Amino acid sequence: MLQVIEINAPKVHTLKFYGNPVHLKLGESAKVKNLEFNLSKNSSVSYAITKLPSTVPTLESLGVSSYSEINTPMVTDKFLNLKCLRIYLCGYEAFSPAYDYLSLVSFLDASPALETFILSVNQKDVKHDSVFGNASHMRQILGHKHDRLRKVQINGFCTAKSMVELTCHILENATSLESLTVDTIFDGFMVGADVRRCSIQRRSKCRHIPRDMILEAHKALTAFNRYILGRVPPAVKLNVWEPCSQCHAIDVRSP
């Protein structure tokens, strides 16, 4: 039944909260710079962009996990100090066909000082409209520049048309982009190729990945090569991770 959290501690720089929506009241002396939270069964990303800029104006690093999400709204308030944004969409509701990954551009717009953006998506059940067959109607959002964005990482990149559109938007509007990392597999437990592939960690075998995720990862790799690869500027360091050739090898043509 908690409704309000009031903090007047000037030395608290990091706050982690997991639970139902609450109102954060930070005293004038509070200087919270790092915040991680997950609002159970609620749209955490939408809550963050609409509520936090005014309640936690000192934020420099924000991590948001969401089990159920609606399209991210446009707002006028800004995260003026936010440099690192991590969004984890970890539930089946976040994969509703109605969810639009391109709407996350509004979060980038609300963070003019943002340097690092990491999007992780649990891809166990992809329901979105595929980019294949719809590429002729790729959307563009004009007039949105992200001049300070340098590092972008997408874990669980899939064939959802709106995710391809989001990636293309970043490449076209992040004028200071230095690196782009795309991982075609993310199962909600491990982030990044360095902790999953046995060839990197020198393990005997990779973690088991369901067949449908491996199939989607191969399709996602094709989508990246077809619709995104040619848009990557030469100066941007590109890392694309696909399923392990040893542990995740399957015949993609078989049923």
Buried (B, 14 or more C-beta within 10 A) or exposed (E): EEEEBEBEEEEBBEBEBEEEBBEBEBEEEBBBBBBBBBBEEBBBBBBBBBBBBEBBBBBBBBBBBBBBBBBBBEBEBBBEBBBBBBBBBBBEBBBBEEBBBBBBBBBBBBBBBBBBBBBBBBBBEBEBEBBBEEBEEBEEBEEEBBEBBBBBBBBBBBBBBBBBBBBBBBBBBBEEBEEBBBBBBBBBEBBBBEEBBBEBEEEEEBBEBEEEBBBBBBBBBBBBEEBBEEEBEEEBEBEBBBBBEEBBEEEEEEE
